[in-house]
């Protein structure tokens, strides 16, 4: 049976520029077949791996998995002093574990095709450096075939690999209709008549309208027509100027800063922040994020020394170049459906969208911390930090955090936060 086809966005470019960050920052899970293949390559721990075993086993007793081992500085034991993979050098690219070859690509089953996204945690992806994604089609098809085998996915008679995520609890539509919702969101995010922050607020307003509707008997072209009407209504109901929205409430600000703490935290590798100082330092950092005054805890080593007050007063104007970067990011996340379903901790379509929308004020907040860098450079820095977590940090899937995101969305705080951090700060007298 033929595997589903790939949907490759032309707006995104990538090639590896051998920064080595992925070999220093991430724990790579290996399958048993990959582990046996690497063991058969005959690595000498003393001679080749600085006296370390090639693998470590981590996780709870009922779900322990093997990972590539790391040195104390966070780098993979197979990373050479020249920043290259020893497995690749000795035995060829195809002998590396699939997660190493797949990064920074993200493949998401979407009915009879694969959605393709990239992790902007890779600096080259955030900066859009390299070849357009369609130029990677051959290797991505190979990755998709291997991913099906690795994860034990079975193509059904209709070509689908996984059921569609629900729109919300108790409400599902088939894949073809779910993709109509995706295309409606893409039209809103891609509408350059509006500033990006208003486009995202339009998406949240569409989500609010759709949550109140039933779509059981509306399918196909009729659904397209209804979504066009609802999108027009969302556009009309979304305030044009961010300054016209109320400020985030005290609750909204506290929950937002807690989310920002998670999204800026780095525990592994050379970029790790306060985590290396132990649990007491992290508890103190959590308290300071809740208060929101004084020095911002450096949860990530990239974060500059700054204060909460300085971040609030900083200027980070969304220039056309900066908006283009963010537009590209959200078009990929939405178009690939990386924001919901199995790619995002089983979140429903609308819950995942609301979570994705919250990353915009977080990105803007982090970008302000990098002032006075040019806005596009600050946004790229922020994306490399924040997208390290989206869809991958299990803390974001905890009941507490999902409830926090839900509170922000239902109270309208997410839209307020988007507007608040899109405003131009009033200069201090």
N, C-alpha and C positions, 0 to 999 in steps of 0.2 A: 504494500500500500504506500502510495506517495505521501511524503510528509507535507504538512502545511507550508504554504509559501511564506516568504518574508515581505513585510512592508517596511521599506527602507526610506526614512526621511532624507531629503536632499539638503536640508538646511544645516545639518550637523556634519562636521569634519573631525577626523581624529587619525593620528598615527602615534606610535610610541616614540617618545623623545628621550628614552632611557634616563628618566629622572630618578628611577629606583625607588620612588616613594611607595609604590604598591608592594615592593618586596621588603619594606621596612615597617609598614603600617598595619598589615592585615594578617589575620590567622587564616591559613588556607586549609580547608577540610579536604581530605583525600578519600577516595573510595578504596575498597579493599583491592580492586584490580590495579588501581594506580599505585597503591602502596607496594604491592608485590612486584610490579614492574620496576619501580625505583630501587627496591632492594636487590633485584636481579642485575641491576647495573653495576654492582660491585663496589659501592662507595666504602672507603675506609674512614671510619669516624675520626681516628687520630690524625691521619694524614690529610684528609680532605675537608673535614667538618669541625676542625678545632676541638676535637675530643668529644663532640656531642653526637647523640643519636639523631638520625634523620627525622624521626617522628616523635611526637608526644601525644598522649591520649587525654582528652579533656571532656568535661561534661558530666551530668548526673549519672549515677550507676546504670540507670535504665536506658540511657541514650548517649553513651560515650562514643566519641568519634576520634579518629586519628587526624592530626594536623601536622603540617610541616613544622619542624622545630625552629626556634629563633635563638639568636644570641642575646646577651644582656642589653645590647643597644637597640634591640627590636628587629634587627635585620634577619632575614631568612638565612639558615645555615648554608644554603646553596648559593647565596649571593657572593660574588667575587669582590675583591678589592677594587676592581675596575667598574663595579656597578652592573655586572652582567650575570645572567643565570648560568651556573655551572652545568646543570642538566641540559640546557639548550646548547651550550658550547660543545659538550662532549657527544651528545646523542641526538641532537636535533630538536627543533621547535615542537614537533608533534609528540615528543615523549614527555613534555611537561604536563602536570596535572591540568585538567580542563579548567578549573577556576582561574589558574594563572593565565591561560591563553584567552579565556573569555573576557577578563577584565580589560577595559571598563564597560564592556557591552552588557546590556541587560535584555534577555529574551523573555517575552511574556506571551503565553498562548492566548490567542484572540479568535476563538471559533475555528475557522478553516485557514487561519494564517497566524504568523508570529508578529507581534509588535516588537519593535526594536528601540531601545533607549540606550543612553550611556550614563555612567556615573561621573558627575562633574567634580567629584572628589579628585579625579585625575586632572592635574593642572593643564595638560594638553587638551582635554575635552572641554574644560571650562573656557579656555582661550580659543577653541575652535581651530586648532592647528592640525594640518595633515590633509589626507584625502577625504572626499565626501563619502558618506556611509555606503552608497551603492557600489563604490569601488571595493568594498570589503565583502560583497555578496557571497563569493565562493567560500571564504573561510567561515562566514556566519552560517551558511547552510550546513557546513560540516559541524560547527558547534551545536546547531539545533539538533542534528541527527544524534550526536553524542549525548546531548542533554536528555533527549527522550530515553535513551538506554540507561543513562546514569540514574535518572529519577524514576525509572520504571513506568513511564507514561505509555498508554496504549491508544493509538489513533482509533477513533470510532468509525463506523461506516460512513458518517457524514464528514469525516475529516477532522473533527474537533478532538482536542486533547484534554480539555478541562471544561467543566460547566461554567457558565458566566457568573460573576459575582452578583448578589442581589442589589437592586437599586437601593433598598433599605429593608429593614426587618419585615419579612412577610410579603415582599413585593419583588418579583423577578420578571424579567423579559428575556427572550432568546438572544443569542449573540448578535444576529443581524440588527435587531432593534436596539440592543445596548450600544452598538457602534453608531447608531443614529444620535444617541445622547452624546457620545464622544465628539462627533462631528459638529454638533450644536455648540459644545464648549470650545472647540477649536476655532469656530467662526468668531466667537466672542473674544477669545484671547488674541486672535490674529487681526482684529479690527483696529487698524492704526489711526482711525479717526479719533479714538480715545487714547488717553495716556494709559500705560500699562496698569497702574493701580486701579483705575476705574474699570478696566476690562475684567480684573479679578473680582472686583465688587459686583460687576454684572453677573459673573459666573455664580457667585454666592446667592445673588437674588434669584437667578434661575433655579438654583437648587431649592431655595425656599418655596418657590411656586410649584416645582415638580413634586416636592414632598407632600403637598396637599392634594395631588391629583392621583387618579388611578389610571393605569394604562393596560388593563387586562384585555379590553376589547379594541384597543387602538394600536394598529400595527402598520408596518410598511410606510407607504407614501402618506397615509393619513397621520401617522406619528410625526413624520417630517413637517407636515403642515402645522400640527399642533405645537411642535417645538419652536417653529418659526414665530408663531403668535406669542408663545410664552417668552421667547427671547426678546421680542419687541417690547412686551410689557415690562420685562426686567430692565431693559434699557431706559424706559420711561420712568421707572420707579427708583432708579439708582441716582442719587445726587451727583451732579456733575463735578463740583469742586470739593476736594477733600476737606477744606476748611469748614464746609457747611455741616459736617458730621460732628456730633458731640465727642468730647474727649473720651478715651477709654476710662472706665471706672476703676476704683481702687482694686476691686476683685480682678478685673481684666488685666491690669498691670502686673499684679502679683503672679497670676497664672501664666502670663506671657513671659515674665522673667524666668520662671521655673522652666518653661519650655526652652528658652534661650540658653539656660545653663546646660540642659541636656544636649542641645544641638551644637554647642561649642566645646563640649568635653572630649578630650582625647586621652585614652588610657594606655595606649601602646605606642611603641616606636619613639623615634627621636623628637617627634612633635608633641609628645605627651606633656600634659600640664600638671596641675596640682595633684593628680592621682598618684604621682610618684612620691608625694610627701605623706601618703597614708590616709587612713579613714578620717582622722580628726580634722585634717585640712579640708577634706571634702564636706564634712558636716558644717564646718565654719563657712565654707563657700556657699552652701545651700542657704544658710541663714542670711548671708550678705546679699544674695540674689533676692531673697524674700523682702529684705528691707529696701533694697534699691538705692542705697546712698553710699558714698565713699568709693574707694578703689574697686574696680571690676575684677573679681577673681579670675586669674589667667588659667582657665580650664584647658586651654590649648596653647602650646608654646608659640604659635604664630600671633596670638592676640597681643596687641601692643599694651603698654602700661597706660591706663586711662581710668577715669572715674565714671560712674553712672551719670553724674551731672554733666560731664564733658560730652558723653555720647548723646545725651538729650539735646544739648546745645549745638552739636556739630552740624556742619553743612555737608550734605552728600546729594547734590542735585542729580536727578535721573536724566542725564544727557541722552541724546538719540543713540549713541554708542552703548551706553549702559542699559537702556531700555531694550535694545536689540539682543543683548546677551540674556537678559531675563526672559524676553519673549521666546527666544530659542529654547531656553530651559523648560519653560512651562508647556510649550508646544510639544516637546518630546515627552515629558512626563504624562501629559494628558493623552496624546496620540498613541502612546504605547500601552496605556492603562496600567502603568507602573504604580499608580496611586491607589489601587484598590485590588481586591481579590487576593490570590495567592502571592502576588508580588508585594503586597503591603499588609501582611499579617491577617489576611482574611477580612479586611474592612469592606463594608458595603460601598457601593459606588458613591453615594452622596457623603458618607462619613469620610471616605478617603479624599474626596475633593475638598471638604472643609479642612482636613488636616493639611493637604497640599497648600491651600490658600494661606494657612498660618505661616508657612515658610517664607512668604513674601515680607511681612513686617520683620521677621527674624533676620532675613538677609539684609534688609535695609538698616536694621539696628547694628548688625555686625559691620556692615560697610561704613557706617558712621564712625565706628571705633577706629577705622583705618584712615580717617581724615588726617592730613590733607592730601592723600593720594588722589590722583585723577579718578573720577567716579567709575569708569569702566574697569580700572585696575582694582579698585576697592571691591567692586561687585564680584570680580573673578576670585579674589581672595576669600570673600564671604562664601561664595558657592563651593569652593574647594573644602571649606570647613563644614558647612551646613549639610551639603549633599553626601558627606561621609556617613550620615546617619539615616537619611530618608529611605525607608523601606528595608533597612538593615539592622538598626539598633533595636533589640527586643524590648528595651525599656519603654519605647514609644508604643508598644503593644500592650503594656500592662493596663489592668483595669483602671488604676488611678489616673494614668495619663490619658486614656481614651475618654474617661469621664471629664477630665479637665478640658480636652479639646471640644467635647460636646457642650460644656457650659459656655465656653467662649463663642461657639457658633450660634447656639440658641439665644443667647443674650445679645447678639449683634456685636459682640466685642471684637470678633475677627475683622469685620469690616471697619470698625472704628480704629483698630490698630493699624490696618493697612493705610487708612487715610492719615492717621497721626504721624506715622513714620515716612509718609510721602510728602509731608508739608515742608515748607522752608522755615527753619527755626527763626524765631525773632531775635535779632542781635541783642546782646546784653548791653545795657547803658553803662 
